Structure formats: structure tokens, C-alpha cells
């Protein structure tokens, strides 16, 4: 590591799909202050999801300045960045102004590109190099779609005038006034352009996808001094000492440094990860993707991941699309008033299905409706679907690693819901440990930055910081669990068959 720092506080910038957050942490992982601002999404066409890059930038500045307002600047050691992954932004190299909307990870406009790549037989090549399945979820199809749709943009990109980046790259560029164009290994590993074995951009894939290499950021380890925030943003120069994709940051914040334990983040989507160590371990069935968990100095740790694109966002759809009340008091009322689901199932394939089936042709499906079905049943079905999807992913994990995962560590906004966590434990038949720190993603980035700056010596020291919050043990009868899961599996098959017809 670099050095022992006498300045301790870390400003962690967490730019997520629906919120921008800034949190100030102590070396013990305690939260000093925080600020949050929501981010508006736009849906210009079916399957398209966009955000305004300038709003992303302004929101990060706003929350960071609020979070540090009552804390002496002299107390800060560095800045950490964590971000929504796979989302792409293209911007002018000189002016730093965006030249396109931010195309969000949930966006499906690259589906046709992915279909063509599969038909042309490139699935194995991309899997071998990147650890990823061919899917519009990842960055490369989005980039190619923009370059193909806008010839003027391709011309500028090929002329070296345009920068591409995931959100971390865009923020680093803005924070350093354009001095640095960089990303970290975790974000690079989500682009479908990065060789996770050699830890570099893959020339063959760039040529295949007709993406100019000049637009790419430099890829660095997660624990790295990326550059300095210019003083006009926060009042003093601060090193950017870490950058991580949000789910890898959550994994790090949960102190899962060794194989055998998994974490699940309950947010816009659900993301279940577990480390596999210094060696990449692939799922032979390709239900799970291989990714880089983090890079520290010259060492890289790999992980398996099961990504569920629609989880908490399905509740948002129930609220905005159907007018249901999804606030916590209403959820508790549902739990108390409905003793069972009455065989109503909601498969929230609103942007297709991710792990373990990876079927983005699937469509959202509600089954089992009768005259006795009420809005409470729909809300309950939406909550339960989050847990069923996570169970499917955990089973795929256990099949791949050849061992039982006895405990699942949980974090993310929706994990605050006790009813949701209890049903998760019930439907898994496993213990669920909710993190003591709700904002585990921001904490993980802060811990990585502290490691980079020498605030902590090693992972063993960090492991002592983690402590569980509330623990949920399964109470459901195994026969009931089996029946419910069989019904769920049938509902998923119906959601997939709809697209096939």
C-alpha cells in the first residue's frame, strides 16, 4: 500500500441508477454525514432507458458539497467513487460536454446487435475473453448502436475527439477537469470489450465491434490514485483513491474476501456475487457471469455474479404504472392481511430476464388472477418475485461452486424491509444476514480508498470492521417452499414462452 495517512475521513461518491449519494466515513466504517438526490430516468421508446449526464454530474456535486458542509476539509484523506455499471456516456474530449444521453444498463436497444453476434458464432470468443454472455445489458452493444446510428459521432470518435466511459470515467474526467480519462478493472470488465484474463482492452473484440480504441479510458486497479479533484469542486485538492462498480463495491463492503459466502444487493435490480479467488472460475452452464471483483496492486480477485435486472424497479412500476402504494406501511399491511399469495405470481421481466436464464425476449407476466384478486395480491407478488429470482441465482451458484451457501449477506435499499428479508430466508431455506451498514456500496468504495492510501494495512484488518445487523432465519415448512417454487418456475416458463410465440 501507499502510506499510512494521518487524515482519516473518506468522501465516498455513490452514483446509482436512481440516486446520487455522497457519504463521509471514518476508518471504522462509521457514517459521519450523507446527502442524497434522486435521478430522473427517461423512456423515449419501448426498451430504451436514458438519463441526462449533466444531471448526473450536477447531482454528484450537489450531494458531495452537502455531505462535507459541516466537516472540516482538513479531516479528509481522499475521495472514492462507485457507480452504476454498464451505463455508457460519450463526451467531448476538450469541452467535457456529453454528446449523447447516458444509456442506462437496463436499456435494450442493442438487442439486434447481440442477436447478430450470436448468429455469427461469437458467443464463445466473447465468453472466453470477457466472462460475459452476449447481451444488451453490457456496454459494447450500446456504444456500437450510437456509432452506427450517428455517422457524425463515429467520424468524431475515429478522429480522437470523443471519450467513452462508464459513469466512473465521466465523473473522474469532470472532477479532474479533463486531466484523467480512466476507469478501474471492475467497470472495464462489464463493457464486453475487456479481457479479464490479461486485464486489458481486447483488440480483436474492438475490431469485431467496430469501436475505435482511442475512445477508451485507461484501465487501472480499483485501489489506485486516479488523479486529484481540482480545488474548485470541494474546496481543496483531494486524491481520487479508488473506483469500483457498485456491486463489486458492495461485495467489498460486506467483507467477502474469500470463497464460500455470497452477498445480494436489493436495489433497482438484484445482484448476487461471491468471490472465486485469484483464479477465474466459470459457470459451465453460463447461468452466471465471471467478472473482476477488484484489483489491488498487482493482484486481481475474480467473482461469479448473477444479475437480476428488475427487482426494486418492479415495485416502482407497480407504483407509477398501476398506482399501488409501495411504501413500507402498506407493505406491512399486506404482510399482516394476506396469509398467503393465493397463487398470484408476477414475473417482472419488464426488460427481459437476466440470470440465470438470460432471456431478454421474455416479457413481464402476471398469473393467477381471479375475481378475488386485489391490489394487495399484486404488491405481494411483486415483493415475492424479488426473492424467487434471487433464489434461482443462488441455486445456480451452488451448482457451479459445488457447495452449499449457508448464509446470504444482504444490503441495498429494499433490504430494510423486514418482511422481504424474512420471505427471502424462508424461500431460500437459508439464513439471511442484513448488513449493519445500509450503504454497503459506498462503504466498500471508501474501504478500498482507505486501503489505497494506507489507512488500513490489509484485508484482514478490514474484515474486523464488518458486523452483521439483523439476522433472519427460515421458518417456512419445506413442503410449502417446494410448492411455491414449483409455481414460480412455471410462471417463469410462461413469461419466456410468450416471447417465443
N, C-alpha and C positions, 0 to 999 in steps of 0.2 A: 504494500500500500504506500501511499504517497508520504504522509506525515501525520503526526498527532496534532490536532487542531485545538487551540485554546478557545476559539469561538465555536459555540456549540449548536445554536438553533439552525434548523434547516427549513427553508421555504419550499414546500412541495406543490407544484402546479399540476393539477389533475384535469386534463381536458377530455371530458367524456362525450358520449353521444348526445345526451340531453342536457348536460350541465357542465359548466366550467367551475372548478373549485380551486381555492388556494388554502393550504393548511400549514401551520407552523408547528413543528415537532421538536421536542427535546431529545437528547441522546437516549433517554429511557423509553422513547416511543410515546410519551405523553403529549396530548394535544394542547397547545398554548392558545391558538386562535385560528379562526377559519372564516371563510366567506364563500358564498355560492351564488351563481347566476344561471338561470335556465337558458337553453339554446333552442331557437325555433327551427324546426325542420320543414322542408318543402317537398311536395309530392307532385311535380309538374305533369307526370304521366304515370300510368299504371306500372308499378315495379320500380319507379325512379324515386330516389331519396337524396335530397341535397341540403346543404347548409351554406351560409354566407361566410367565406373565410375571414372577411373583415370583422364580422360579428364575433367569430371565434377569437380573433386577436384582441378586439376591444374588451371582450368579456374576461379574458385572462388578465389583462392589465388591470381591469376594474377590481376583480376579486383579490388579486395579489396586493394591490395598494390598500384595500380594506383590511386584509389579514395582517399586514405589517404596521398598520397605522399606529397602534398603541404599544409597539415593541421597539426598543432601541435598535437602530440599524447596526450598531457595533456588536450586537449579540449574534448576528447571523454569520454562519460559516459559508453557506453555498445555496444553490438552487437545484432542485431535482424536477424532472419533467416526466410525466406519464400521460398516456393519450389513448384515445380510441384508435384501434389498429385498422389496417387495410383501407381506411378512408384516404382519398388522394386529393392533393391540391397542386395545381400548376401555377407558378408565378413568374413575373418578370425578374430576371437576374439583377438588373440595375435598380429598378424602382421598388422592387419587392411587392408590387401590387399583383393580386391574383388575376389570372387571365381566364379563369373558369370557376364555376361553383365548386365547393367541396363535394365530391361524390362519396356518399357515405357507404360504409361497409355493407349495409343491408341492401344496397342498390343492385338491381338485377339486369341492367341494360347490356351487360357484357355476355349475356346468356348465349346469343348466337355465335359469338367468337369462341366461347368454350365448347359449344357443340361441334364446331368445325375442327377444333384442335383434337377433340376425341375421335371424330370420324377419320382424321388424318393419321391417327395412331400415335399421338404424342403423350398419352397418359403415363406410360411407364417412364419415359425420359423425365417428365416434369416431377413425377413422384420420386425418382431416384435422386434428382438434384436438389429439389426443394422440400421434400417431405409432405407435399400438399397434393390434394386431388385437384383436378381442373374444375374450377368453379368461379362464377361471377363474384362470389364473396371476396376474393382476393384482389389485390391492386392492379395487376397487369392487364386484365381484360378491360378495366375501367380506363386505364391510360390509353390503350390501343383504340378504344371506342372514341375517345376525344380526338386523337390524332387523325383517325380515319374520317371522322365526321367533319373536321375543320381543317382543310388543307393549309390555310394560313398559319394555323397553330403548328402543324407539322413542319412547315418551312422555317418558322422561328425556332422550333426545337432543334432541328437539324443544323441551324445556324448558331447554336450555342447561346441563344438569348433567353431560354426558358429553363427554370428549375422545376423538378418534380420532387415531391416529398410526401410522406405521411405527416400527420399533424405535428409530431415532434419536430420534424425537419423545418416545417414552416415556422414554428414558434422559435426554434433556435436561430433561424435566419433573422427573424424580426428582432429578437432580444439582443442579438449581436450587431444589429444594423447592417446585415448582409455580409459580415466578415466570415461567417461559418456556414457551410452547406453540408450538413452531416446528419446521420441517423445512427441508431445502435443496431446490434445484431438481431435483437428481438423483433423490432419493427421491420427490418430488412427481410427477415425470414417469412414475413406474411405477404410479400409482394408477388410471389410466383416467378421471381427473377433472380433469387439469391441462392447460391449453392451453399447449403448449410453444412456440408462436409468440409469444403475448402474455405468457407467463410468469406466469400467474395461474390460479386456480381457475375453472373454466368453469361459469357459472350455468345454461346450458342443459343441460349434462350432469348437473349436480346435480339439476335438476328432473326430467329424464328418469329418473334412477335413484333418485329419492325419497330423497335423502340430505341431511339438514339441513346447511347451510353452517356453522352455529355449532360443529359438532364438529371442524372442520378446523383444522390448525395454520397459522401464518403461514409462507409460503414465502420463503426467503432465498437469496442466492448461497451457493455451497459455502464460499468464503473469506469468513467473516463472524464477528463476535463475537456469538455467540448468547446469551451470558449468562455468569454466573460460577458455578462449582461452589462450594457452600457449604463452609466450612472443616471441618465435622464429618466430611465424607466422606474427604478425603485429607490433612487437617492444615493446609491454607491455602487461601485463595481462589485459584482458577485460572480464567482465561478459557477458555471453550469457543470455540476459534478456527476450527473447521472441522467440517463434517458432510458425509458423502458416502455414497452407496450403494456396497456393496462392489466391484462390478465397475467402476464409474467410478473408484473409488479405485485399483484395480489398474491401470487404464489410465493414470492419472496417475503412479502409482509406476513404471511401465515407461517413463516419459518419452516417451510417444507423443503429442506435441503438434501434429503435422502429419499430413495425409492421406498414405496410401501404405504405412504399416506397421500391422500388426494384432497384438493380443495375445490369448492364450487362457488362461483360468484353469481349472485342472483341480482341481475340488473336488467337492462334493456333486453339482453339475451342471457343465457346461462353458459358458463364456461368452466368445464371441469378439467383440471390439469393435475399431473403428477410428474415429478422428475424421474428420469431414467438414468441419470448419472453422466459421466463423461463420454459415454458411448451412445450413439443413436440407436433406438430400438423401435422398429416399425411394427405396425399392426398388419399382419398378413392379409387380413380381410379388407383393409383400407377403410374401416369404420372410423378410426381415429387418425389424426394427422400427427406427424412428427414436426417438432419446432424447436427453436433455441429458447431455453428458459432464461439464460443470461450469460453474459461474458464478463469475467473478472480477470484483469491482467491478461495472461496468455491462455487461460483456461476457459473452456466453454462447457456449460451444463445443458443437456438436452431434456426435453419433456415430451410427453404424449398429451394430446388435447382433444376433447370432444366439445365441439362448438354448437350450441343451440341458438339460432339467430333470433327467435321470437320467444321471449319469456315475459318479463315485465311489460314489454311493449304490447303484448296481447291484452293486458289489463287496461292499458291506455286506450287501445282500440275499443274495448268494451265501454269505456267511459265516454270517449269522444264520438264513436260511431253509433253506439246503441243507447247512450245516455244513462248508463248504470253508475251508481255511486261506488267507487272502489276505495274510498277512504277506510282507514283502519277500523273505526267504529262499526261501519257497515259490514266489513269482513268478519268481525267478531259476532255480529248479529246473525250472519249466515251460518257460522260455525255452531252457534247455540240453537238456531231454529231448525236447521236441516240435519237430521241424524245420519243421513246417507245421501249419496248423489242421485239416487233414483235412476241409475243407468243413463244419465245425461253426460256426454263426453264432448269436449271441444278440442279439436286438433288445430292448434294455432299456426298453421302453415301459411301465414299471411305473406311471407316472402319465400315460400318453399320450406323444405325440411333440411336441416343440417345433419350433424352426427346423430345417430350412427348410420342413417340411410342415405344421406346426401342426395336428396331428390328435390331439386328446385322447380320441378314441374308440379309438385303437389300443391294443393290448394286448401285453405282453411275450411274446416268441416265441423258442423255441429250435429250430433247424432242423439237419438233417443228422446226427441221432443214429443210430448203428449199434451192434452188439454190441461193436465195438472202441472205442467212445467211453468215456472215463474222466472223472473229475472234473477232471483236468488240462486236458482239452479245453474244459470249461465255463469254467474260470478263464481260459484263454487267450482264449476267445470274449468273455468279459466285458471283458477288457483291450482287445482289439482294437476292440470296439464303441465305446469312448470315442473312439478315433482315427478310425474311419469316420464317426461323427456329426460330428466336428469338420471332417473333410474336406468333407462335404456343405455345411456352413455356409460354409467358405472359398470354395468354388466359387460359391455364391450371392453372396458379397461381390464376387468378381472380375467376375461378370456385371453387378452393379449399378454398380460404380465404373468399369468399362471398362478395367481394367489388372490386370496380374499382381502378386500379393503374393509377393515372392520370399522373404521371411523372416517367420517367425512367432515372436513372443516368448512364452515360456511361464512360468507361475507357478502357485501353488497346491500343496496338499499332495501330490497324485499326480504332480506334475512331478518330484519327487525320484526317481522310478523311471526309471532309465536305459533299461530295456527298453521301457517305454511310450513314452518320448520318441524312441527310435530307430525304433520302428514308426510313430510319428506322422510323422517325417521321411520314412520310406520310402513310406508310403501317400499322402502329400502330393506327394512329389517336390520338396520344398522344404526349405530349411534351417530348423531349429528352434533358437532361442537360449533357453536356460534362464536366468532371471534370477539374478544373483549373490545377491540377497536373496530368500530363500524367502517371507518375509512381505511380499509386494509390496503387498497391500491395506492393511495397517496403515501401511506406509511411505508410500503415496500420500496417505493422510489426514494423516499427520504433515507431509509436504511442503506440503500445502495449508494446514495450520495455520501453518506457518512463513512461508509467503507472506503469509498474512493478517496476521501480527504483524510483518512486515518483517524476518524473519530472512534471507530471500532477496529479491533485488531483482525478479527476473522469471523467466520460463520458461527463458530462455537459460542463466541461472545454474544452474537445476535440472537442465537437460539434461546438464551436465557431470558430475553426480553419478552418473548411470546407467552401469553397466558390465555386460556380459554375463558369465554364468558359463560353463557348459559348452555347447558348440555341437554339434549333431547334424546330419550331412549324410546325404542319402538314398543308400542302397546297393542298393535293390531294382531288379530288372530291370523296365523299363516294361511288358513284356507280362504279367509276373506281377501287377504292380499293377493293370493293367486288368482281368484276370480276377477278382481278388479283389474289386474294387469292383463289378463286374457282379453277382457273387454276393450281395454285401451289398445292393445296390439291390433285387434280387429278394426278399431276406429282408424288407426294409422294406415292400415292397408286400404281402407275405403278412401281416405284422403289422397292416397297415391294413385288408386285406380281411376279416380275422377279425371286426373290429368292424362291418363293413358287412353281414355276413350275418345 
